[in-house]
């Protein structure tokens, strides 16, 4: 762990957070108001937390909210740093290390994304089953010694995926499942790039999630990711994405996502069944 994460932990504890945080959520563009349901919240601006990013994109409030939700101690990160803001794929390393120090074992990532699947319409949600790192960038490049050799098999925890699928029935929402392709941004993808993404098997494209999954796996966190599909990709199904549309559709879809995440917290973890040698 780095010094910034330890310093951020001290700030958080000084604000009255003493219990272990069990589940953390990273909220993407237009999804920040999901933290409003937290009971007795302790809210800390990122500016007060060493190592947390300075956000520059609208739709990201830049606050850490910790409290109770469905009898679970949770943390919501209202916004994230993107590679395109600073050219640093490790920008979320310190915040995630801070969450690990708080005791977080489960990380749920949310983000807006563009659909490249004709059956996945804007306004729907997609559970990420796997990803394609189109950029070739990796936040573990330069990590000392052997620390960068992290297995990405089952990067998206299958037990969390099954738990989310069970929660869908309680929440009364639809949750697709598919592959997410990461583009660096900040420009939206070209029609040719969307065509390529579809040919390579991507169901959605976006500008986040992947670096955080890689960093979280290095910290041995269990990860799930949900993409809020806000548009069709450029040139596909008449798609012509823009940031205003992303924020508007994400805000509308946040109602269903909020129901899903609350239902997820109410859904019990399935028992771990080990294999015998």
C-alpha positions as CSV (number, residue, x, y, z in Angstrom):
1,X,0.0,0.0,0.0
2,X,1.2,3.5,-0.7
3,X,1.5,6.5,1.7
4,X,-1.4,8.3,0.1
5,X,-3.8,5.4,0.8
6,X,-2.7,5.2,4.5
7,X,-3.1,9.0,4.8
8,X,-6.5,8.9,3.2
9,X,-7.5,6.1,5.7
10,X,-6.5,8.4,8.6
11,X,-8.7,11.2,7.2
12,X,-11.7,8.9,6.8
13,X,-11.3,7.5,10.3
14,X,-11.0,11.0,11.7
15,X,-14.4,11.8,10.2
16,X,-16.0,9.0,12.3
17,X,-15.7,5.9,10.0
18,X,-14.6,3.1,12.3
19,X,-16.5,0.1,11.1
20,X,-15.3,-2.2,8.3
21,X,-16.7,-1.2,4.9
22,X,-17.9,-4.4,3.3
23,X,-19.0,-3.3,-0.2
24,X,-17.8,-0.4,-2.3
25,X,-19.4,1.1,-5.4
26,X,-17.8,3.3,-8.1
27,X,-20.4,5.5,-9.7
28,X,-20.1,6.5,-13.3
29,X,-21.3,9.5,-15.3
30,X,-24.8,10.6,-14.3
31,X,-25.1,7.9,-11.6
32,X,-23.8,9.8,-8.6
33,X,-27.2,10.4,-6.9
34,X,-27.4,6.7,-6.1
35,X,-25.5,7.5,-2.9
36,X,-28.5,9.5,-1.6
37,X,-30.1,6.4,-0.2
38,X,-27.3,5.8,2.3
39,X,-28.3,6.1,6.0
40,X,-26.4,8.4,8.3
41,X,-23.9,9.2,5.6
42,X,-20.4,10.5,6.2
43,X,-19.5,12.5,3.1
44,X,-15.9,13.5,2.3
45,X,-14.8,15.4,-0.8
46,X,-12.0,13.9,-2.8
47,X,-10.1,17.1,-2.3
48,X,-9.7,16.2,1.4
49,X,-8.4,12.7,0.6
50,X,-4.7,12.3,-0.3
51,X,-4.3,10.3,-3.6
52,X,-7.9,10.8,-4.7
53,X,-8.3,12.3,-8.1
54,X,-9.2,15.9,-9.0
55,X,-12.2,15.4,-11.4
56,X,-12.7,17.5,-14.4
57,X,-15.8,15.9,-16.1
58,X,-19.4,17.0,-15.4
59,X,-21.5,14.2,-13.9
60,X,-18.9,13.2,-11.4
61,X,-19.3,14.9,-8.0
62,X,-16.0,13.9,-6.5
63,X,-17.1,12.7,-3.1
64,X,-16.7,9.6,-1.0
65,X,-20.0,8.6,0.9
66,X,-19.9,6.0,3.6
67,X,-22.8,4.7,5.6
68,X,-25.4,1.9,5.9
69,X,-27.6,0.6,3.1
70,X,-29.7,-2.5,3.5
71,X,-27.9,-3.2,6.8
72,X,-24.6,-3.3,5.1
73,X,-21.7,-0.8,5.6
74,X,-21.0,0.5,2.1
75,X,-18.9,3.2,0.4
76,X,-19.9,5.0,-2.7
77,X,-17.3,6.8,-4.8
78,X,-19.2,9.5,-6.6
79,X,-17.1,9.7,-9.7
80,X,-13.8,8.4,-11.0
81,X,-10.7,9.6,-12.9
82,X,-10.4,8.5,-16.5
83,X,-7.3,7.9,-18.5
84,X,-8.2,10.7,-20.9
85,X,-8.2,13.3,-18.2
86,X,-4.5,13.0,-17.3
87,X,-2.9,10.2,-19.4
88,X,-2.5,8.1,-16.2
89,X,-4.1,4.6,-16.2
90,X,-3.1,4.3,-12.5
91,X,-5.1,7.3,-11.5
92,X,-7.6,5.2,-9.5
93,X,-4.9,3.1,-7.8
94,X,-4.7,5.1,-4.5
95,X,-8.5,5.3,-4.0
96,X,-8.9,1.5,-4.5
97,X,-6.0,0.9,-2.1
98,X,-7.8,3.1,0.4
99,X,-11.0,1.0,0.0
100,X,-9.0,-2.1,0.6
101,X,-7.6,-0.7,3.8
102,X,-11.2,0.1,4.9
103,X,-11.8,-3.7,4.7
104,X,-13.7,-3.7,1.4
105,X,-13.8,-7.2,-0.1
106,X,-16.4,-6.6,-2.9
107,X,-16.2,-3.8,-5.5
108,X,-19.1,-3.0,-7.9
109,X,-18.1,-0.8,-10.8
110,X,-20.7,1.2,-12.7
111,X,-20.2,3.2,-15.9
112,X,-22.0,4.6,-18.9
113,X,-21.3,2.8,-22.1
114,X,-22.3,2.6,-25.8
115,X,-24.1,-0.4,-27.1
116,X,-22.7,-2.4,-30.0
117,X,-25.3,-5.1,-29.7
118,X,-28.6,-4.6,-31.6
119,X,-30.5,-6.4,-28.8
120,X,-29.1,-4.1,-26.1
121,X,-31.0,-0.8,-26.4
122,X,-30.1,2.5,-24.7
123,X,-31.5,2.7,-21.2
124,X,-30.7,-1.0,-20.5
125,X,-28.0,-2.4,-18.2
126,X,-25.3,-4.9,-19.1
127,X,-23.4,-7.1,-16.6
128,X,-19.8,-7.2,-17.9
129,X,-18.7,-10.8,-18.3
130,X,-15.3,-10.0,-19.7
131,X,-13.4,-7.2,-21.4
132,X,-11.1,-6.3,-24.3
133,X,-8.3,-3.8,-23.6
134,X,-8.2,-2.2,-27.0
135,X,-5.8,0.5,-26.0
136,X,-3.0,-1.9,-25.0
137,X,-2.6,0.3,-21.9
138,X,-2.2,-1.3,-18.5
139,X,-2.1,0.3,-15.0
140,X,0.4,-2.3,-13.8
141,X,3.1,-1.3,-16.3
142,X,6.2,-0.4,-14.3
143,X,5.0,-2.1,-11.1
144,X,8.1,-3.3,-9.3
145,X,9.2,-6.9,-9.2
146,X,6.5,-9.5,-10.1
147,X,3.6,-7.5,-8.8
148,X,2.2,-6.9,-12.3
149,X,1.7,-10.5,-13.2
150,X,-2.0,-10.7,-12.2
151,X,-4.2,-13.4,-13.6
152,X,-7.2,-12.0,-15.4
153,X,-9.0,-15.3,-15.7
154,X,-12.4,-14.7,-14.1
155,X,-11.5,-11.0,-13.6
156,X,-15.3,-10.5,-13.1
157,X,-16.2,-12.7,-10.1
158,X,-18.6,-15.4,-11.2
159,X,-20.2,-15.6,-7.7
160,X,-21.0,-11.9,-7.7
161,X,-22.4,-12.3,-11.2
162,X,-24.7,-15.0,-10.1
163,X,-25.7,-13.0,-7.0
164,X,-26.6,-10.0,-9.3
165,X,-28.6,-12.2,-11.6
166,X,-30.6,-13.4,-8.6
167,X,-31.1,-9.8,-7.5
168,X,-32.6,-9.0,-10.9
169,X,-35.7,-11.0,-9.9
170,X,-36.2,-8.9,-6.8
171,X,-35.5,-5.6,-8.5
172,X,-37.8,-6.3,-11.5
173,X,-35.3,-5.0,-14.0
174,X,-33.6,-6.4,-17.1
175,X,-29.9,-7.1,-17.0
176,X,-28.1,-8.2,-20.2
177,X,-24.6,-9.8,-20.1
178,X,-21.8,-9.2,-22.5
179,X,-18.2,-8.1,-23.3
180,X,-17.0,-4.6,-22.7
181,X,-14.2,-3.0,-24.8
182,X,-12.2,-0.1,-23.4
183,X,-11.3,2.9,-25.5
184,X,-9.1,5.7,-24.1
185,X,-11.4,8.6,-25.1
186,X,-12.2,11.4,-24.7
187,X,-13.5,11.4,-28.3
188,X,-16.3,8.9,-28.9
189,X,-15.4,6.0,-31.2
190,X,-15.6,6.3,-35.0
191,X,-18.1,4.2,-37.0
192,X,-15.2,2.1,-38.2
193,X,-14.0,1.4,-34.6
194,X,-17.5,0.4,-33.6
195,X,-17.6,-2.0,-36.6
196,X,-14.3,-3.4,-35.5
197,X,-15.5,-3.7,-31.8
198,X,-18.6,-5.7,-33.0
199,X,-16.4,-8.0,-35.2
200,X,-14.1,-8.7,-32.1
201,X,-17.1,-9.7,-30.0
202,X,-17.7,-6.5,-27.9
203,X,-21.3,-5.8,-26.8
204,X,-20.5,-2.4,-25.4
205,X,-17.7,0.2,-25.5
206,X,-16.6,2.7,-22.9
207,X,-13.8,4.8,-21.4
208,X,-13.4,3.3,-17.9
209,X,-13.9,0.1,-15.9
210,X,-10.9,-1.9,-17.3
211,X,-8.1,-0.1,-15.5
212,X,-10.0,-0.3,-12.2
213,X,-10.7,-4.0,-12.7
214,X,-6.9,-4.7,-13.2
215,X,-6.0,-2.6,-10.2
216,X,-8.7,-4.3,-8.0
217,X,-7.6,-7.8,-9.0
218,X,-4.0,-6.9,-7.9
219,X,-5.6,-6.0,-4.5
220,X,-7.4,-9.4,-4.4
221,X,-10.8,-7.6,-4.5
222,X,-13.8,-9.4,-5.9
223,X,-15.2,-7.4,-8.8
224,X,-18.4,-7.0,-10.7
225,X,-19.2,-4.3,-13.3
226,X,-22.5,-3.0,-14.7
227,X,-22.6,-0.8,-17.8
228,X,-25.5,1.6,-18.2
229,X,-26.1,1.6,-22.0
230,X,-26.8,5.3,-22.9
231,X,-26.5,5.1,-26.7
232,X,-25.7,3.0,-29.7
233,X,-22.2,3.2,-30.9
234,X,-21.3,5.7,-33.7
235,X,-22.7,4.6,-37.1
236,X,-24.5,1.6,-35.6
237,X,-28.3,1.7,-35.4
238,X,-28.0,5.4,-36.3
239,X,-25.9,6.0,-33.2
240,X,-24.3,9.4,-32.9
241,X,-23.3,9.7,-29.2
242,X,-22.6,12.9,-27.3
243,X,-21.9,13.7,-23.6
244,X,-25.3,15.3,-22.9
245,X,-27.1,12.2,-24.1
246,X,-24.9,10.1,-21.9
247,X,-25.7,12.1,-18.8
248,X,-29.4,12.3,-19.5
249,X,-29.9,8.6,-20.3
250,X,-27.7,7.5,-17.4
251,X,-29.7,9.6,-15.0
252,X,-32.9,8.0,-16.2
253,X,-31.5,4.5,-16.0
254,X,-30.1,5.1,-12.5
255,X,-33.6,4.4,-11.1
256,X,-33.4,0.8,-12.2
257,X,-29.8,0.5,-11.3
258,X,-30.5,1.7,-7.8
259,X,-33.2,-0.9,-7.3
260,X,-30.8,-3.6,-8.6
261,X,-27.9,-2.6,-6.2
262,X,-30.2,-2.5,-3.2
263,X,-31.6,-5.9,-4.2
264,X,-28.0,-7.1,-4.6
265,X,-27.3,-6.1,-1.0
266,X,-30.4,-8.0,0.2
267,X,-29.5,-11.1,-1.7
268,X,-27.4,-13.5,0.3
269,X,-24.0,-14.7,-0.8
270,X,-24.1,-18.2,-2.1
271,X,-22.0,-20.7,-0.1
272,X,-18.5,-21.4,-1.3
273,X,-18.1,-24.9,-2.3
274,X,-14.4,-25.9,-2.6
275,X,-13.1,-28.8,-4.7
276,X,-11.5,-31.8,-3.2
277,X,-8.1,-32.9,-4.4
